[in-house]
Structure formats: structure tokens, C-alpha cells
Amino acid sequence: MNTSLKESRPYGILLVLTAGCCWGFHGILIKKAFTFGASFQQVFLLETLFATLFFLFFKKSLGAKDRPKTNTQWRDLLICGAASMGIGTFLFLSFSLGPVAIGATLLFLYLPQVYGYSVLSGIQGFSYSKAFAILLLLIGAGITTNIIGAFQGRGYSGAVFAALAASVCYAIIFLFTPRLAEATSATFRSFSISFVCFVGSAAMLLAFPIVRNQTPIDWAPLAGLAIILGFFGQTLPIITLMKGIPLVGGSLAGALASIELPIAVLCSAIFLGETVGIHQMIGVALVFIGIILFNLSKETTSPKTIAA
């Protein structure tokens, strides 16, 4: 592929959209894995094991020149790894406690977190059009999830809180990745994050028996599904996200990745039989409108950025 194309903004947009589509379908696969007797943490362990082994095949891209050079950069990389583990742990827990739409939707509360930090830190100026786009995204997410109903005796409050925790972890990824891109390759970041998640997930399973299922596990079909889960959940979307975020910036990448929501809602209806009524369709439409508005909004530069 042409070098200039691989470093272009349109290519970055395509990469982030690919990651979002993969994760939209990912939730359906997780639900399927639960039917084989695995717990949310066991499924996450299998995914990250696959991803770690996958990225080891590209060990030539893991040389010294692609690694962090300072203690601060190593610290930021470990923070990204811990945040990724938090995403997997809390999001998978959310999927196990309620419909896919709850976890997939509330994850997008990272959007105001990322954009708010960018504005307050002077990375970009405040934009009314972007703020309005985020508002539409959040309204659409709330309608799709029926967030009020989740707290009115339907037993999904645990799924809501788990998804909220995952959104905080997701915001950290979008905030830390652009500056890590200056010192590390996308392959090295992807391998490091997968490895940290694998080690952390294994440690949790050993230390906390509560995160293991006590029912027998049907290992044969689960092992086959783990390969698919690893591809759509921990390899293709992570490498495309690690390459895409530096090309488009954390704020725009956050909006583009929200394509995950309509994909997740559509797939949950088709493959899991979860209800998709008029409210859900309106919510998905608002999410799409929000994505388009955010993408078309002009960047504004703050006085702090000019001074720098």
C-alpha cells in the first residue's frame, strides 16, 4: 500500500471504523461463548491468549526502536494495558448481566470524557457543533438502551454500572494512544496491551474464584469460538485502532468508533432475538447523525494551543 495513503486521514478513518464494526459484532460472539459454560473472565482470558500469540508472529516488529524510550512512556503503555483489561472485564461482565445493547451503548459515555479532556487541556477549542453531536450520540444511546427501564425492576442495574466502568477505561485508551504513537509502533502497542490483559486476566482467575463458572465447560466448541473471538475482539480491532487513532486524533476516533453501537444492536436482533423496536431504531439513527455531525465539524484551536 502507498506510504502516503497509509499515513492519511481517510485511511485512519477507515481503520477506526473497522475496529468499531468488529466490536459491534463481538458482543454477539461473547454471548454465544457464555452458553458453553464459560464465565466472562474466562472468555476474556481466551481472547487475550489468542491475541498475544498472534502478535508474537510479528516479533520482527517488536524491536527496540519500536519500544518506549522513557519511564514515562512505559508507564503510559502499562496504563493503556490496565485500561484495556478494565474494558474487557467490565464490558464482558455487563454482557453477562444484561442485553448486549446495554453494554454496547453505555460504553459511549467515553465520548464526553475524551472531548471534555481535550477542551479543558487546551488540545482543541470548544465547538458547539461537536458538543451538539455528542449530545445526539448520548441521547441516541440512552434511547437504544432504555436506560430508565434498566433501573425499574428489570434487574439490569449491574449491567449498567459495569458498562459505565468500561466507558472510563475506554476513554483512557483514546487519551493515551496518540502520545504513545510517537514512541512505539502499532504492533508493539497491540502486543503489549494483549499481553498485559492476558496476564491480568489469568491472575484474576487464580486469585478470585468468584469470576470462574462452577458449571462444566464445553471446551471443544468454546476453543473454536475463542479463535473467532480473538480475531474480532483482540487482534483486528486493536491493531486498526492503534494505527487509526494517531491519524485522526482521539476525539474524532471516539466518534467514529461509535459505529459499534448500531452494529451491535442489529446483530443482537438478528442472532440473539433481542427486541429492536421503534425506540431502538430512533436511537440508532441519532447515533449515526451524531457521528456525521462530529466528523463534519471544523476543528477549532484554543489560545493555549497557539501559545504552545
C-alpha positions as CSV (number, residue, x, y, z in Angstrom):
1,M,0.0,0.0,0.0
2,N,1.2,3.5,-0.8
3,T,3.0,5.1,2.1
4,S,1.2,8.4,1.8
5,L,-2.1,6.7,1.8
6,K,-1.2,4.7,5.0
7,E,-0.5,8.0,6.7
8,S,-3.6,9.8,5.5
9,R,-6.7,10.9,7.5
10,P,-9.1,8.9,5.3
11,Y,-7.1,5.8,5.9
12,G,-7.2,6.4,9.6
13,I,-11.0,6.9,9.5
14,L,-11.3,3.5,7.7
15,L,-9.2,1.8,10.3
16,V,-11.2,3.2,13.2
17,L,-14.5,2.3,11.5
18,T,-13.1,-1.3,11.1
19,A,-12.4,-1.5,14.8
20,G,-15.9,-0.3,15.6
21,C,-17.6,-2.8,13.3
22,C,-15.6,-5.7,14.8
23,W,-16.5,-4.8,18.3
24,G,-20.2,-4.4,17.3
25,F,-20.2,-8.0,16.2
26,H,-18.0,-9.0,19.1
27,G,-20.7,-8.8,21.8
28,I,-22.8,-11.4,20.0
29,L,-19.9,-13.8,20.0
30,I,-19.4,-13.2,23.7
31,K,-23.0,-14.1,24.5
32,K,-22.5,-17.3,22.4
33,A,-19.4,-18.2,24.4
34,F,-21.4,-17.9,27.7
35,T,-23.7,-20.7,26.5
36,F,-20.8,-23.1,26.6
37,G,-20.4,-22.6,30.3
38,A,-17.5,-20.1,30.4
39,S,-17.6,-17.0,32.7
40,F,-16.9,-13.5,31.4
41,Q,-13.4,-13.6,32.7
42,Q,-12.6,-17.0,31.2
43,V,-13.8,-15.8,27.8
44,F,-11.6,-12.7,28.1
45,L,-8.6,-14.9,29.0
46,L,-9.1,-17.0,25.9
47,E,-9.3,-13.9,23.7
48,T,-6.2,-12.2,25.1
49,L,-4.2,-15.5,24.9
50,F,-5.1,-15.7,21.2
51,A,-4.1,-12.1,20.6
52,T,-0.8,-12.4,22.5
53,L,0.2,-15.5,20.4
54,F,-1.0,-13.8,17.2
55,F,1.1,-10.6,17.7
56,L,4.2,-12.8,18.6
57,F,4.2,-13.9,14.9
58,F,5.2,-10.3,14.2
59,K,8.1,-10.3,16.6
60,K,10.3,-8.6,13.9
61,S,8.1,-5.5,14.5
62,L,8.7,-5.7,18.3
63,G,12.3,-4.5,18.1
64,A,14.0,-1.9,20.4
65,K,13.3,1.0,18.1
66,D,9.6,0.4,18.4
67,R,9.5,0.3,22.2
68,P,9.1,3.1,24.7
69,K,12.3,5.1,25.4
70,T,11.5,6.6,28.8
71,N,10.0,5.5,32.1
72,T,7.0,7.8,31.4
73,Q,6.3,6.1,28.1
74,W,6.5,2.7,29.7
75,R,4.1,3.9,32.4
76,D,1.6,5.2,29.9
77,L,1.8,1.9,28.0
78,L,1.1,-0.1,31.2
79,I,-1.8,2.3,31.9
80,C,-3.2,1.5,28.5
81,G,-2.8,-2.2,29.1
82,A,-4.6,-1.9,32.5
83,A,-7.4,0.2,30.9
84,S,-7.8,-2.4,28.2
85,M,-8.1,-5.1,30.8
86,G,-10.7,-3.0,32.5
87,I,-12.7,-2.6,29.3
88,G,-12.7,-6.4,28.7
89,T,-13.5,-7.3,32.3
90,F,-16.3,-4.7,32.9
91,L,-17.8,-4.9,29.4
92,F,-17.9,-8.8,29.4
93,L,-19.5,-8.6,32.8
94,S,-22.1,-6.2,31.5
95,F,-22.9,-8.6,28.6
96,S,-23.3,-11.4,31.1
97,L,-25.7,-9.4,33.3
98,G,-28.0,-7.9,30.6
99,P,-28.7,-7.4,26.9
100,V,-25.9,-6.6,24.5
101,A,-27.4,-3.2,23.8
102,I,-26.7,-2.0,27.4
103,G,-23.0,-2.6,27.4
104,A,-22.5,-1.6,23.8
105,T,-24.4,1.6,24.3
106,L,-23.2,2.9,27.6
107,L,-19.6,2.3,26.6
108,F,-20.1,5.5,24.5
109,L,-20.0,7.7,27.6
110,Y,-16.3,7.8,26.9
111,L,-17.1,10.4,24.2
112,P,-17.8,13.4,26.6
113,Q,-14.9,12.3,28.7
114,V,-12.4,12.3,25.8
115,Y,-13.8,15.5,24.2
116,G,-14.1,17.3,27.6
117,Y,-10.5,16.5,28.5
118,S,-9.3,17.7,25.0
119,V,-11.1,21.0,25.6
120,L,-10.0,21.6,29.2
121,S,-6.4,20.7,28.5
122,G,-6.2,23.1,25.5
123,I,-5.7,20.4,22.9
124,Q,-8.7,21.9,21.0
125,G,-11.1,24.7,21.4
126,F,-14.8,24.3,22.4
127,S,-17.1,23.6,19.4
128,Y,-20.9,24.0,19.8
129,S,-21.4,21.7,16.8
130,K,-19.2,19.0,18.3
131,A,-20.9,19.3,21.7
132,F,-24.3,19.0,20.0
133,A,-23.1,16.0,18.0
134,I,-22.0,14.3,21.3
135,L,-25.4,15.2,22.8
136,L,-27.2,13.5,20.0
137,L,-24.9,10.4,20.4
138,L,-25.7,10.2,24.1
139,I,-29.5,10.7,23.6
140,G,-29.4,8.0,20.9
141,A,-27.5,5.7,23.2
142,G,-30.0,6.3,26.1
143,I,-33.0,5.6,23.8
144,T,-31.4,2.5,22.4
145,T,-30.6,1.1,25.8
146,N,-33.8,2.3,27.6
147,I,-31.6,3.3,30.5
148,I,-34.6,4.3,32.7
149,G,-36.2,0.9,32.3
150,A,-32.9,-0.8,33.4
151,F,-33.4,0.7,36.9
152,Q,-37.1,0.0,37.1
153,G,-37.2,-3.6,38.4
154,R,-35.8,-5.3,35.3
155,G,-32.7,-6.4,37.1
156,Y,-30.2,-4.8,34.7
157,S,-28.6,-2.3,37.0
158,G,-25.5,-4.4,37.4
159,A,-25.0,-4.4,33.6
160,V,-25.4,-0.6,33.6
161,F,-22.7,0.0,36.3
162,A,-20.3,-2.4,34.7
163,A,-20.7,-0.7,31.3
164,L,-20.1,2.7,32.9
165,A,-16.9,1.5,34.4
166,A,-15.9,0.2,31.0
167,S,-16.5,3.6,29.4
168,V,-14.0,5.2,31.8
169,C,-11.3,2.7,30.8
170,Y,-12.2,3.2,27.1
171,A,-11.7,7.0,27.5
172,I,-8.1,6.3,28.8
173,I,-7.2,4.4,25.7
174,F,-8.3,7.3,23.4
175,L,-6.4,9.8,25.5
176,F,-3.1,7.9,25.9
177,T,-2.7,6.3,22.5
178,P,-1.9,9.5,20.4
179,R,1.2,10.4,22.5
180,L,2.3,6.7,22.7
181,A,2.3,6.6,18.9
182,E,5.2,9.0,18.8
183,A,7.5,6.4,20.6
184,T,6.1,3.0,19.7
185,S,4.8,1.0,16.7
186,A,1.2,0.0,16.5
187,T,2.2,-3.7,16.6
188,F,4.2,-3.2,19.7
189,R,1.4,-1.4,21.4
190,S,-1.1,-4.1,20.4
191,F,1.1,-6.9,21.6
192,S,1.8,-5.1,24.9
193,I,-1.9,-4.4,25.6
194,S,-2.9,-8.0,24.8
195,F,-0.1,-9.4,27.0
196,V,-1.0,-7.2,30.0
197,C,-4.7,-8.2,29.6
198,F,-3.8,-11.9,29.4
199,V,-1.5,-11.8,32.5
200,G,-4.0,-9.7,34.4
201,S,-7.0,-11.9,33.5
202,A,-5.1,-15.1,34.4
203,A,-4.2,-13.5,37.8
204,M,-7.8,-12.6,38.5
205,L,-9.0,-16.1,37.7
206,L,-6.4,-17.6,40.1
207,A,-7.0,-15.0,42.9
208,F,-10.7,-14.7,42.7
209,P,-12.7,-18.0,42.3
210,I,-15.9,-16.0,42.0
211,V,-15.0,-15.0,38.5
212,R,-14.9,-18.6,37.4
213,N,-18.0,-20.5,36.4
214,Q,-18.7,-23.5,38.6
215,T,-20.7,-25.4,35.9
216,P,-18.9,-27.7,33.4
217,I,-17.4,-26.0,30.3
218,D,-17.9,-27.5,26.8
219,W,-14.3,-26.9,25.8
220,A,-14.4,-28.2,22.2
221,P,-16.8,-25.7,20.7
222,L,-15.5,-23.0,23.1
223,A,-11.9,-23.4,21.8
224,G,-13.1,-23.0,18.2
225,L,-15.1,-19.9,19.1
226,A,-12.2,-18.5,21.0
227,I,-10.2,-18.2,17.8
228,I,-13.0,-16.2,16.2
229,L,-13.4,-14.1,19.4
230,G,-9.7,-13.4,19.5
231,F,-9.7,-12.2,15.9
232,F,-12.8,-9.9,16.1
233,G,-12.2,-8.8,19.7
234,Q,-8.5,-8.5,20.4
235,T,-6.4,-8.6,17.2
236,L,-8.0,-6.9,14.1
237,P,-9.8,-4.1,16.1
238,I,-6.9,-3.4,18.4
239,I,-4.3,-3.1,15.6
240,T,-6.6,-1.0,13.4
241,L,-7.4,1.2,16.4
242,M,-3.8,1.6,17.4
243,K,-2.9,2.7,13.8
244,G,-6.1,4.7,13.3
245,I,-6.2,6.9,16.4
246,P,-2.9,8.7,15.7
247,L,-4.0,9.5,12.2
248,V,-7.4,11.1,13.1
249,G,-6.9,12.1,16.7
250,G,-8.6,10.7,19.9
251,S,-11.7,12.9,19.7
252,L,-12.7,12.1,16.1
253,A,-11.7,8.4,16.6
254,G,-14.0,8.3,19.6
255,A,-17.0,9.4,17.4
256,L,-16.1,7.1,14.5
257,A,-15.8,4.1,16.8
258,S,-19.4,4.6,17.9
259,I,-20.4,2.7,14.7
260,E,-20.1,-0.2,17.1
261,L,-23.5,0.6,18.6
262,P,-25.8,0.2,15.6
263,I,-23.8,-2.9,14.5
264,A,-24.3,-4.4,18.0
265,V,-28.0,-3.6,18.1
266,L,-28.6,-5.0,14.6
267,C,-26.6,-8.2,15.3
268,S,-28.3,-8.8,18.7
269,A,-31.6,-8.6,17.0
270,I,-30.7,-11.0,14.2
271,F,-28.6,-13.6,16.1
272,L,-29.9,-13.3,19.6
273,G,-33.5,-12.4,19.1
274,E,-33.2,-9.3,21.3
275,T,-36.0,-6.8,20.8
276,V,-35.4,-3.9,18.4
277,G,-38.5,-1.6,18.4
278,I,-39.1,1.9,17.1
279,H,-37.3,3.5,20.1
280,Q,-34.2,1.5,19.3
281,M,-34.3,2.4,15.7
282,I,-34.7,6.1,16.5
283,G,-31.7,5.8,18.9
284,V,-29.5,4.2,16.3
285,A,-30.5,7.0,13.8
286,L,-29.5,9.6,16.3
287,V,-26.1,7.9,16.8
288,F,-25.4,7.9,13.1
289,I,-26.4,11.6,12.8
290,G,-24.1,12.4,15.7
291,I,-21.2,10.6,14.1
292,I,-21.7,12.5,10.8
293,L,-22.0,15.9,12.6
294,F,-18.9,15.3,14.7
295,N,-16.9,14.3,11.6
296,L,-18.0,17.3,9.6
297,S,-17.4,19.8,12.5
298,K,-14.4,22.0,11.9
299,E,-11.5,21.8,14.4
300,T,-11.1,25.0,16.5
301,T,-7.8,25.9,18.1
302,S,-7.6,27.3,21.5
303,P,-5.4,30.2,22.6
304,K,-3.5,27.8,24.8
305,T,-2.6,25.6,21.8
306,I,-1.5,28.7,19.7
307,A,0.8,29.8,22.5
308,A,2.3,26.4,22.7
